[in-house]
Amino acid sequence: MSGRPLRPGRPYPLGATWDGKGVNFALFSAHASRVDLCLFDHHGHRETERIPLPEYTDEVWHGYLPDVRPGQLYGYRVDGAYDPVNGHRFNPYKLLIDPYAKALAGDFKWSDTHYAYRFGGPHGDQTMDRRDNARYLPKARVMDTAFTWGDDRAPSVPMASSVIYELHVKGFTKRHPGVPGRFKGSFLGLAQPGVIEYLVHLGVTAVELLPIFAFIDEHGLAQRGLPNYWGYNPIGFFAPEPRYCEENPLGDFKSMVQRLHEAGIEVILDVVYNHTAEGNHLGPTFSFKGIDNASYYRLVPGDARHYENYSGCGNTLDLRHPRVLQMVMDSLRYWVEDMHVDGFRFDLASALAREGNGIDPGAGFLDAMRQDPVMARVKWISEPWDLGGDGYRLGGFPPGWSEWNGRFRDTVRRFWRGDGGLIGDLASRLTGSSDLFEWGGRRPWASLNFVTAHDGFTLADLTAYDRKHNQANGEDNRDGTDANYSWNCGVEGPTANASINTLRAQQRRNLMATLVLSQGVPMILAGDEMGHSQQGNNNAYCQDNELSWIDWESLDEEMLTFTRALIRLRAEHPVFRRPRFFKGQPIEGAGIRDIAWITPEGREMGAGDWMVPFARSLGFVLGGEVCLADAAPEGGRAKADDTFLILMNAHHEQIDYQMPHERKGKAWELLIDTALPGGLGHGEAFTNDQSYPLKAWAMAVLKRQHGRGG
């Protein structure tokens, strides 16, 4: 089915580029023998033309087609050797999605025709399947990327001042009463005034969106009648996921970003560049496998039929290849320059830094990030591990990166459930984890602190369940981690016992206060501030239903008020977001240390106090009378702040803390006590000659009053 001839066109840029008169098509494939451009009708149902790309330059197939306009649907068929043993899986019978497609059109449907090999063949995947899969695969759409941004500007919030809010576009907006029906669950839903007003009032500075790149529901999930809700199964790195869009995917996304920027809120994307939806050697062929399997994927040395699997999803993209690295960097720049996003959280980031001999601090990807002038403008957050044996690299990413601090999560959870012998490790986590990050000029904001995330228990479930309850996922409760470090406060799941519910609410306040007031950058899981529960499911990746969607009609108003107060306290006081690590040294002219750790007797802790194995309490003073340049907020001048006393008691009995003695007669104002109803103080004052009665399972924050007390 040969159509009109293409002009030679250009090998760059890759993808389909409209210039106002026609479209240039360019596709990388080092090992193909032929590439056909396939055009489809506006429904994507009928292939109207099949045209060979006429030119091959620097391993890029390209051609220019005049008179084609935005909206044209297309795909590719790529011919070459079908030789899985040697890493090649070309199959011209399979329609393929352009890796650079900026939008996809049409529904995906599972079919055996998506597999490039014939099921039941004598040699497994060694026999090529000759059936056409086009009717079941979304088509790439030529896009006009123009958009009227007006005076849109990035909020450019300093990382040290950031409070990140991790949310799912659909889950956050699906049940929101202020979102019109057609926009529920979409980018435009997140752009609605009522949604943005909530975020502004909460006080967060950035939303971190779970994956929004186009993705595919795994076959196994589809067979169980379940979707991939989280989206960690990408098939394109330039196209927004269609299920979050109305008719104009680029316009919808850009409008959302524009509205959030107007409110001073940044947009950070959770991005998955470590693998694709094509799975292992027995997986389907949607794009990369059929375009150039041997270039795009890491294949087992000496056994090119199989894939190196550092993602746990069957394959790993090979960023050692310059064209694959180019694709990732082109994608990142596109989302910054064209879509105006403000940063990225990299899923399983260790996999991106793997070179020939394992993880390399000088890997091509890490070097490319550090030298790129576009990437220098935005935030980089790594999930510093993958599934390889040497993949856990917390603290090992280069300067410029922030890292998800799993040590913070685990230590804080264990401390508040009552584990002993943790106060030394806890002290490190509360102060920015200098033991992990204080090298190469890195700052406390290198530690991205979290207690909960999309993967695991919500905050409410962390205090209500000792065990995971994932039966709804259809995997016999085998999925999801067993290392939750949670405590149900005496009863598994919901209870009518008032004392247990009171303790659970107190524990939620303890965990939230610890997170927000620690040095580093806090990340709050959407819904934690309002009591969202997933009924003990700690792996709700396939639950696109009311289990995962935020219930806006059943807000825990008390917890919401408490969280807002914490975020406001952090924003108003630089001492909670210092740009440099504490040294424990006296502050010149202030008469106090920048931080001092105290015992319940009010004296400074000595070496022996840190070694007490049964210790379950910790107290410290944050010296706010700062006149040193190294304590200046990012981009500003140094200034004095208030001094704070923070007391933490994970013991089952009350502990009386004698007030510190550095200035006799000074009074301390109570701001927070998680044992109080609602957790907030009401102006109560305590002088240095008093002790503070810190209840069991409680945390208190007191601010030193100016002038003389008591």
TIFILO-214443 format. One record per residue (C-alpha): x, y, z; residue in one letter. Coordinates in steps of 0.05 Angstrom, whole numbers, plus 5000, padded with zeros to 4 digits. Example, Ala and Ser with C-alpha at 12.3 -4.5 7.8 and 13.67 -1.06 7.14 Angstrom:
2
524649105156A
527349795143S
***
This chain:
710
500050005000M
504850534975S
502751264978G
505551934955R
513152004959P
516252395016L
521452935007R
528152795041P
526753225101G
531653265159R
534352785211P
533153285268Y
529053405308P
526652695321L
519252575320G
513852915278A
514953665271T
509954115238W
512854755207D
506455085183G
506854765113K
507954035126G
510953535174V
518053265181N
518352555206F
524752285237A
525851615273L
532351325301F
533950605285S
541050365278A
539349655255H
533049715213A
533149575138S
526749965122R
521950435158V
514850565133D
510751165156L
503450945164C
497951475161L
490951355189F
484151675182D
481852155235H
478751595276H
485051175274G
481250585247H
483750545176R
490850585149E
490251055090T
497551085066E
504050715077R
510151095054I
517450885061P
521751405095L
526551585039P
532851805075E
537651485126Y
542551975158T
546751835220D
542351235238E
536051665232V
530551515181W
527052145157H
522552465107G
518153085097Y
510853045077L
507853695051P
500653905066D
499953465128V
497053845186R
496453775262P
491553235280G
494252725230Q
494752035262L
500651605245Y
505151025266G
511150645239Y
512649955213R
519949775217V
523249205179D
529748845195G
532248185224A
527647805269Y
533147475309D
531847495385P
537947075401V
542147655375N
537748195404G
533748385342H
526048365343R
523948725280F
517048545255N
514048965198P
507148685213Y
506849075278K
504749805281L
509450195327L
508550825368I
513451385354D
517851465416P
517552215406Y
509952255397A
507252865434K
500152585438A
496651915429L
489651815401A
485051215407G
484050685459D
488950135474F
486249425474K
489848795494W
490648285438S
495347715423D
497248095361T
501448565404H
506548015411Y
511847995357A
512547245364Y
507546685352R
504546375413F
505445625414G
511245645365G
516445105370P
521845575398H
518046055443G
519346765420D
523646525361Q
517946475311T
515447145283M
507947295285D
505047585221R
498547875246R
497148635244D
495948965311N
494049665286A
486749635305R
488549535379Y
494050055387L
493550805399P
496251235343K
501151805349A
498152485333R
501753055298V
501153655345M
501454405340D
505054575405T
503355325405A
500255595469F
498956285495T
502956285560W
502157025572G
506657245629D
507256555659D
513456505703R
516255935744A
515156065818P
522555865829S
521555695902V
528355555935P
529054815950M
530354966023A
523655316028S
519654785990S
513954366017V
512253835966I
505453515960Y
505252835925E
498552715889L
495152315836H
491552745784V
485452305782K
485252095854G
485752815879F
480353105834T
475452535820K
470952665880R
472453405892H
465853775897P
468654395863G
470754025800V
465454005744P
463553305721G
467253305655R
473753535688F
473753045746K
480052615745G
483653055694S
488953585687F
483554115680L
480553855744G
486954015780L
486654715749A
479854875780Q
479655475828P
477055065887G
482654555881V
488055085876I
485055485933E
485654865977Y
492954775959L
494555505972V
490955496039H
494654856058L
501155216045G
504854726000V
509655025949T
509654465897A
505353885873V
508953255853E
504652885803L
504852125799L
506751915728P
502952285674I
506852025614F
502651575569A
502450885599F
499250205588I
495649735636D
499549085642E
496448465611H
496148095677G
492248665709L
487448715650A
486047975657Q
484048085729R
479648675710G
484349185742L
488049795714P
494950075726N
492650655769Y
499350955788W
502050965717G
509050675726Y
508750315659N
510550825605P
510050755531I
511851475512G
516152005545F
513252625510F
505752485509A
501152635567P
496852045589E
490252095549P
485851885606R
487552545642Y
485952975581C
479853255545E
480653395471E
487253775472N
492353405515P
497853925509L
493054505521G
489954165581D
496654035614F
499354735599K
493055065626S
493854665691M
501054885698V
499255605682Q
493855625736R
498355305788L
503955795772H
499156375780E
498056125851A
505556065864G
505455305862I
510754915825E
509454285784V
514153695793I
513353055752L
514652355776D
518152075714V
519751355695V
525751305648Y
528350655675N
523750175636H
517950145587T
511349775583A
514249255535E
516448775590G
521448205584N
523247745525H
516147465525L
512948155530G
509048545477P
511748995423T
508849695422F
514750145403S
521950085424F
522749325415K
520449375343G
524350005327I
531149785352D
531049295410N
538649225412A
539649975420S
534050165467Y
534749615520Y
540149325564R
540948615540L
544448065580V
551748025557P
552647385518G
545147245520D
541947795479A
535147455478R
534147655551H
533948335585Y
537648615645E
532048765693N
533949295744Y
526849565745S
523148945766G
518649055705C
522248605656G
526849085620N
531549685631T
532750245582L
540050295561D
542151015575L
549250815556R
547050875484H
547651595460P
540951595424R
537251325485V
540651835529L
538752365477Q
531552145480M
531352215556V
534652895555M
530253135497D
524252915538S
526453285600L
527953925562R
521253875527Y
517453835592W
521254435619V
521554885558E
514854715524D
510654485582M
513754945636H
514554425691V
519054595750D
522453945767G
522653185765F
522652605813R
526352025779F
523451335793D
528850815809L
534151325791A
539950845805S
538150475741A
539551105701L
546651145728A
548750435709R
554650385662E
558649765643G
560949585713N
554949785754G
552850455781I
557750995762D
557851695794P
560451935727G
555051595686A
553051935622G
546152115647F
548752435711L
553952825672D
548753045621A
544253305676M
549753705709R
551954065646Q
545154205615D
543254945621P
535754785617V
536054275672M
539954755716A
533555155723R
529354605755V
529254125814K
531953415810W
529652895860I
532152175857S
529151545884E
536251315900P
535550565889W
533550035839D
532649275842L
539949105828G
544148815884G
548349445887D
542649915872G
541450235941Y
545250905935R
542051365987L
546851945996G
550851755935G
547952205882F
552152795858P
551453515881P
545253845854G
540653255871W
535653175926S
534152455946E
528252085975W
530751936044N
528151246061G
532351256125R
528251846149F
521751476136R
523850836171D
527151166231T
521451636245V
516251076238R
520150616284R
521351156337F
513951346341W
511650626345R
516050566407G
522450216384D
528350356431G
535550526417G
533951006359L
535251696387I
542051776355G
539551586287D
533252006297L
537552616314A
541152536247S
534652476208R
531553086243L
537453526225T
537953386151G
541952726152S
548753036148S
551752336156D
548952186086L
549052856049F
554453316078E
559553246023W
561053615958G
557754245983G
551053915988R
545954236034R
540453986081P
535454036023W
538953435992A
534653036040S
527652966014L
524052746077N
517652336077F
513851886125V
508851636074T
508551625998A
504051325945H
507650665955D
505750416025G
500850586080F
497451256084T
498551636148L
491751426175A
493250696159D
500250736189L
496850846256T
491150346246A
494349716216Y
500049276236D
499448856172R
498048996099K
491148826072H
492048785997N
486948245979Q
483448715931A
489548705886N
488347975868G
495247725888E
493247345951D
496247905994N
503247725970R
504648405939D
506949015977G
512249066031T
511748726098D
516649226129A
511549756147N
514149956216Y
506950126234S
502950076298W
495449986302N
495050256373C
491849626398G
486649416347V
487449226274E
483349686230G
477350126246P
474750126317T
469450466360A
474250496419N
474951236435A
481551186471S
484850816413I
482051316363N
484751886406T
491651556408L
491551446333R
489952186320A
495652376367Q
500451926331Q
498452216264R
500052906292R
506752646318N
508752386250L
506452996212M
509853486260A
516353096257T
516153106181L
514453836171V
519154116225L
525353706207S
531154006168Q
531053816094G
525053836048V
518453526071P
514053146023M
506853036045I
502452496014L
495952795989A
490352616036G
494652496098D
492753186123E
485353006120M
485352286145G
485151896079H
485251146088S
486250576039Q
483550066088Q
490449776100G
492349676027N
499649876023N
500349755947N
494250065915A
497550125847Y
491549785813C
485850095853Q
482650625809D
476550705853N
474151005918E
479550625957L
484651095926S
480651715909W
480652265961I
473952315997D
472853066002W
466252976039E
469552646100S
475353106117L
478753056184D
478253806196E
482253776260E
488153436226M
487553916167L
487854526214T
493854226250F
497654096185T
496354796159R
499055076225A
505454656219L
506754876147I
505555606167R
510455536226L
515755246179R
514655806129A
515056356181E
521356116216H
527855996177P
530655596235V
526455006210F
529355036140R
536555226149R
540755226084P
546754936121R
547754356168F
548154456243F
554954446275K
552954436348G
557655026359Q
556355636402P
553356216363I
557656836370E
554257356414G
548056936425A
550156526485G
547155886456I
548955346406R
545755296338D
542854646365I
543354346434A
540753666455W
537853626525I
536053086575T
529553076614P
533553396671E
534754006627G
542253896620R
545953806554E
546653086532M
553352736539G
556152146501A
553251646550G
546151926542D
546251756469W
547851026483M
541950866529V
538550276493P
531650386522F
531451136508A
524951336474R
525052086484S
529052656455L
529353406468G
533153956433F
533654706427V
534155046359L
538055686367G
534656216326G
538756826348E
542956756286V
547557296261C
551956866216L
551956886141A
551956136135D
544956116166A
542056606116A
535856386078P
537356206006E
538056845965G
537257296026G
540857606084R
541957286151A
537157496205K
535357296275A
529756806286D
526256566349D
529155996390T
525055366395F
524854786444L
522454116414I
520753526458L
519052826434M
516552246477N
515151566446A
514751246515H
508250976543H
508851416605E
509352166616Q
516252476620I
517453146655D
522453566617Y
526054106657Q
526554736616M
533554886590P
537655366632H
541355796582E
537656436602R
534656456670K
527656726676G
525956686603K
519056416587A
517155916534W
510555956496E
507155306478L
505555256404L
504354516394I
502953926439D
500253336401T
496953056464A
492253656466L
485653616428P
487453876359G
494853886377G
495554646382L
497455056443G
493655656467H
499056126491G
500955746554E
507655986582A
513055606620F
519155916654T
526055616658N
525055406730D
519154976711Q
518654296678S
514254116620Y
509653506629P
510453146563L
504952626558K
506051926532A
506551876456W
506952636449A
511053176417M
511353896440A
514154526407V
515355156449L
517955836427K
522156256473R
518556906488Q
522057576481H
523057976544G
522957686614R
518157146635G
514856906698G
***
